Amino acid sequence: LRIRNGLLDLAEAQVGKPYIYGSAGKRGFDCSGLTQYLYRSVEYSIQRTVAGQLENGIIIAKEDLQCGDLVFFQNTYKSGISHVGIYVGNGQFIHSPSSGKVVSYADLNSTYYTNHYYGARRIG
């Protein structure tokens, strides 16, 4: 629980930082860079890419999501698994959406994310 709370606080602190392709640093992030940074900050090692992160942790059903779980999406900007965010509760997740945008909250139950939802993983 302490780790999950730390993850959420850190994720919320990144809101507003720019999307930077290939970045996993404090200046900005791409989607998987953000999630890797968050987990690295609480001393968990996960892979760098979206596809790699999909191999970390254990599979979680959508109805069993808890704060800190990774949520994955497919066919967003390219075919296949292409996006990841971190679930923060109440149907919301934080992600770094795309070029020209900033780290922000999104509604997991919106039509767009419902249509592109792939699955979730729990780390640790």
PAGUZA-999461 format. One line per 3 residues: number of its first residue (from 1); their letters; for each residue x, y, z of N, C-alpha, C. Coordinates in Angstrom, 2 decimals. Example, Ala and Ser with C-alpha at 12.3 -4.5 7.8 and 13.67 -1.06 7.14 Angstrom:
<sites>
1	as	13.19:-5.69:7.80:12.30:-4.50:7.80:13.20:-3.30:7.80  12.85:-2.25:7.08:13.67:-1.06:7.14:12.90:0.03:7.87
</sites>
This chain:
<sites>
1	lri	0.83:-1.21:0.00:0.00:0.00:0.00:0.87:1.26:0.00  1.95:1.25:0.79:2.85:2.40:0.83:3.44:2.66:-0.55  3.83:1.56:-1.23:4.41:1.71:-2.57:3.36:2.27:-3.53
4	rng	2.13:1.77:-3.46:1.07:2.28:-4.35:0.80:3.75:-4.10  0.75:4.16:-2.82:0.55:5.57:-2.52:1.69:6.42:-3.04  2.92:5.94:-2.90:4.07:6.65:-3.43:4.00:6.79:-4.93
7	lld	3.58:5.73:-5.61:3.42:5.77:-7.07:2.41:6.83:-7.48  1.28:6.85:-6.79:0.21:7.79:-7.16:0.65:9.24:-6.93  1.29:9.49:-5.80:1.77:10.84:-5.54:2.76:11.27:-6.61
10	lae	3.68:10.39:-6.95:4.67:10.71:-7.97:4.03:10.88:-9.34  3.06:10.03:-9.67:2.37:10.14:-10.96:1.65:11.49:-11.05  0.96:11.87:-9.99:0.25:13.15:-9.98:1.21:14.32:-10.13
13	aqv	2.42:14.18:-9.59:3.42:15.25:-9.69:3.94:15.43:-11.11  3.74:14.42:-11.97:4.21:14.51:-13.36:3.18:15.16:-14.29  1.93:15.29:-13.82:0.87:15.87:-14.66:1.31:17.26:-15.11
16	gkp	1.18:17.49:-16.42:1.57:18.78:-17.00:2.93:18.75:-17.67  3.73:17.71:-17.42:5.04:17.62:-18.07:4.84:17.18:-19.52  5.72:17.63:-20.41:5.50:17.37:-21.84:5.77:15.93:-22.26
19	yiy	5.06:15.53:-23.31:5.36:14.28:-23.99:6.66:14.51:-24.76  7.63:13.63:-24.53:8.88:13.66:-25.29:9.16:12.24:-25.73  9.11:11.99:-27.04:9.31:10.65:-27.58:10.67:10.12:-27.13
22	gsa	10.67:8.89:-26.62:11.91:8.23:-26.21:12.44:8.66:-24.86  11.70:9.50:-24.13:12.20:10.03:-22.87:11.56:9.35:-21.66  12.41:9.10:-20.67:11.94:8.55:-19.39:12.55:9.37:-18.26
25	gkr	12.61:10.69:-18.47:13.29:11.54:-17.51:12.39:12.59:-16.92  12.96:13.39:-16.05:12.17:14.37:-15.31:11.69:15.53:-16.18  12.30:15.76:-17.36:11.85:16.86:-18.22:10.57:16.51:-18.96
28	gfd	10.38:15.24:-19.22:9.20:14.81:-19.96:9.29:13.32:-20.22  8.22:12.78:-20.83:8.11:11.34:-20.97:7.34:10.96:-22.22  7.65:9.76:-22.74:6.68:9.11:-23.60:5.88:8.18:-22.68
31	csg	4.91:7.44:-23.19:4.01:6.71:-22.29:4.74:5.67:-21.45  5.55:4.83:-22.09:6.23:3.78:-21.33:7.40:4.35:-20.52  7.94:5.47:-20.95:8.97:6.14:-20.16:8.41:6.63:-18.84
34	ltq	7.19:7.12:-18.87:6.52:7.58:-17.65:6.33:6.42:-16.68  5.78:5.32:-17.16:5.50:4.21:-16.25:6.81:3.60:-15.73  7.83:3.51:-16.58:9.11:2.98:-16.11:9.70:3.91:-15.05
37	yly	9.65:5.21:-15.28:10.16:6.19:-14.31:9.44:6.05:-12.97  8.13:5.93:-13.00:7.36:5.82:-11.77:7.75:4.58:-10.98  7.82:3.45:-11.66:8.17:2.21:-10.95:9.63:2.21:-10.49
40	rsv	10.52:2.75:-11.31:11.93:2.84:-10.92:12.06:3.70:-9.65  11.23:4.72:-9.54:11.29:5.62:-8.39:10.87:4.96:-7.08  10.09:3.87:-7.17:9.73:3.11:-5.98:10.47:1.77:-5.94
43	eys	11.59:1.74:-6.68:12.55:0.63:-6.66:12.00:-0.68:-7.22  11.19:-0.57:-8.27:10.79:-1.74:-9.05:11.34:-1.55:-10.46  11.88:-2.61:-11.00:12.43:-2.54:-12.34:11.44:-3.15:-13.33
46	iqr	10.99:-2.34:-14.29:10.15:-2.86:-15.38:10.82:-2.50:-16.69  10.45:-3.19:-17.74:11.06:-2.96:-19.05:10.70:-1.58:-19.58  11.42:-1.14:-20.61:11.29:0.23:-21.11:10.14:0.42:-22.09
49	tva	9.88:-0.55:-22.94:8.87:-0.36:-24.00:7.49:-0.84:-23.55  6.48:-0.40:-24.27:5.11:-0.85:-23.99:5.03:-2.38:-24.08  5.55:-2.94:-25.17:5.50:-4.39:-25.35:6.27:-5.10:-24.24
52	gql	7.41:-4.55:-23.85:8.19:-5.13:-22.78:7.46:-5.09:-21.45  6.82:-3.96:-21.16:6.09:-3.81:-19.90:4.92:-4.78:-19.82  4.39:-5.14:-20.95:3.28:-6.10:-20.99:3.72:-7.48:-20.48
55	eng	5.02:-7.72:-20.45:5.57:-8.98:-19.95:5.87:-8.93:-18.46  5.79:-7.75:-17.84:6.09:-7.61:-16.42:4.84:-7.84:-15.57  5.04:-8.30:-14.35:3.93:-8.44:-13.41:2.97:-9.56:-13.78
58	iii	1.77:-9.45:-13.25:0.74:-10.46:-13.49:-0.48:-9.83:-14.15  -1.21:-10.63:-14.90:-2.41:-10.16:-15.60:-3.52:-9.88:-14.58  -4.21:-8.75:-14.77:-5.31:-8.34:-13.90:-6.55:-8.09:-14.77
61	ake	-7.68:-8.60:-14.34:-8.93:-8.32:-15.04:-9.31:-6.85:-14.83  -9.96:-6.27:-15.81:-10.33:-4.85:-15.74:-11.15:-4.55:-14.48  -12.03:-5.46:-14.10:-12.87:-5.22:-12.92:-12.09:-5.34:-11.61
64	dlq	-10.86:-5.83:-11.68:-10.02:-5.98:-10.48:-8.92:-4.93:-10.39  -8.98:-3.91:-11.23:-7.93:-2.88:-11.23:-7.80:-2.22:-9.86  -6.54:-1.99:-9.49:-6.22:-1.25:-8.27:-5.25:-0.13:-8.63
67	cgd	-5.19:0.88:-7.79:-4.26:1.99:-8.01:-2.86:1.45:-8.20  -2.18:1.95:-9.22:-0.82:1.54:-9.51:-0.70:0.48:-10.58  -1.81:-0.16:-10.97:-1.75:-1.15:-12.04:-1.49:-0.46:-13.37
70	lvf	-0.77:-1.15:-14.25:-0.54:-0.64:-15.60:-1.71:-1.02:-16.49  -2.20:-0.07:-17.27:-3.29:-0.33:-18.22:-2.74:-0.16:-19.64  -3.05:-1.11:-20.50:-2.49:-1.17:-21.85:-3.59:-1.01:-22.90
73	fqn	-3.19:-0.40:-24.02:-4.12:-0.12:-25.11:-3.50:-0.57:-26.42  -4.37:-0.91:-27.36:-3.92:-1.37:-28.67:-4.48:-0.50:-29.78  -3.77:-0.52:-30.89:-4.21:0.17:-32.12:-4.51:1.64:-31.88
76	tyk	-3.63:2.32:-31.15:-3.82:3.75:-30.92:-3.13:4.52:-32.05  -1.83:4.67:-32.00:-1.13:5.37:-33.09:-0.49:4.41:-34.07  -0.46:3.13:-33.71:0.03:2.08:-34.60:-0.70:0.80:-34.25
79	sgi	-0.63:-0.20:-35.13:-1.33:-1.45:-34.86:-0.62:-2.22:-33.74  -1.40:-3.02:-33.03:-0.87:-3.80:-31.92:-0.85:-3.01:-30.63  -0.17:-3.55:-29.62:-0.07:-2.90:-28.32:0.75:-1.63:-28.51
82	shv	0.18:-0.49:-28.13:0.84:0.77:-28.49:0.81:1.84:-27.42  0.16:1.61:-26.27:0.07:2.67:-25.27:-0.09:2.06:-23.88  0.44:2.77:-22.86:0.33:2.32:-21.48:0.14:3.53:-20.57
85	giy	-0.59:3.31:-19.49:-0.77:4.33:-18.46:-0.82:3.66:-17.11  -0.98:4.45:-16.06:-1.03:3.91:-14.71:-2.39:4.24:-14.09  -3.07:3.22:-13.63:-4.41:3.38:-13.07:-4.33:4.08:-11.72
88	vgn	-5.18:5.08:-11.52:-5.16:5.85:-10.27:-6.48:5.77:-9.49  -7.40:4.93:-9.96:-8.66:4.74:-9.25:-9.81:5.52:-9.86  -11.01:5.16:-9.48:-12.24:5.83:-9.94:-12.33:5.93:-11.45
91	gqf	-11.87:4.89:-12.14:-11.96:4.86:-13.60:-10.98:5.78:-14.31  -10.00:6.31:-13.59:-9.04:7.26:-14.17:-7.65:6.65:-14.25  -6.88:7.08:-15.25:-5.47:6.72:-15.31:-4.68:7.95:-15.74
94	ihs	-3.39:7.92:-15.41:-2.48:8.99:-15.80:-1.58:8.42:-16.89  -1.37:9.23:-17.94:-0.54:8.78:-19.06:0.11:9.97:-19.74  1.07:9.66:-20.59:1.69:10.67:-21.45:1.18:10.37:-22.85
97	pss	0.15:11.11:-23.31:-0.63:10.68:-24.48:0.08:10.68:-25.83  0.64:11.80:-26.26:1.23:11.85:-27.59:1.95:13.18:-27.80  2.67:13.25:-28.88:3.44:14.45:-29.21:2.56:15.70:-29.18
100	gkv	3.06:16.75:-28.56:2.32:18.01:-28.46:1.39:18.07:-27.26  1.29:16.98:-26.52:0.42:16.94:-25.35:1.27:16.78:-24.09  0.61:16.76:-22.94:1.31:16.66:-21.66:0.75:15.49:-20.85
103	vsy	1.52:15.08:-19.87:1.06:14.03:-18.94:-0.26:14.51:-18.34  -1.26:13.63:-18.37:-2.60:14.04:-17.94:-3.42:12.85:-17.48  -4.56:13.17:-16.88:-5.54:12.17:-16.50:-6.39:11.83:-17.71
106	adl	-6.87:10.59:-17.76:-7.81:10.19:-18.80:-8.83:9.24:-18.18  -9.98:9.15:-18.82:-11.09:8.32:-18.36:-11.02:6.96:-19.05  -10.72:5.93:-18.26:-10.61:4.58:-18.79:-11.91:4.13:-19.44
109	nst	-13.04:4.69:-18.99:-14.35:4.27:-19.49:-14.87:5.13:-20.64  -14.03:6.05:-21.13:-14.43:6.83:-22.30:-14.54:5.89:-23.49  -15.29:6.28:-24.49:-15.47:5.45:-25.68:-14.13:5.10:-26.30
112	yyt	-13.25:6.10:-26.44:-11.96:5.86:-27.09:-11.16:4.80:-26.34  -10.98:4.97:-25.04:-10.14:4.03:-24.30:-10.83:2.68:-24.09  -12.14:2.65:-24.04:-12.85:1.37:-23.98:-12.61:0.60:-25.27
115	nhy	-12.68:1.29:-26.41:-12.49:0.64:-27.70:-11.06:0.15:-27.92  -10.09:0.78:-27.28:-8.68:0.43:-27.49:-8.06:-0.35:-26.32  -8.85:-0.60:-25.27:-8.31:-1.29:-24.10:-7.82:-2.68:-24.46
118	yga	-6.64:-3.02:-23.94:-6.08:-4.35:-24.19:-6.05:-5.20:-22.91  -5.59:-4.61:-21.82:-5.49:-5.38:-20.59:-4.70:-4.63:-19.54  -4.45:-5.30:-18.42:-3.74:-4.65:-17.31:-2.78:-5.64:-16.65
121	rri	-1.75:-5.08:-16.03:-0.76:-5.88:-15.31:-0.53:-5.24:-13.94  -0.32:-6.09:-12.95:0.02:-5.62:-11.60:1.49:-5.94:-11.35  2.23:-4.94:-10.95:3.66:-5.06:-10.67:3.84:-5.16:-9.16
124	g	4.70:-6.08:-8.75:5.05:-6.19:-7.33:4.02:-6.88:-6.47
</sites>
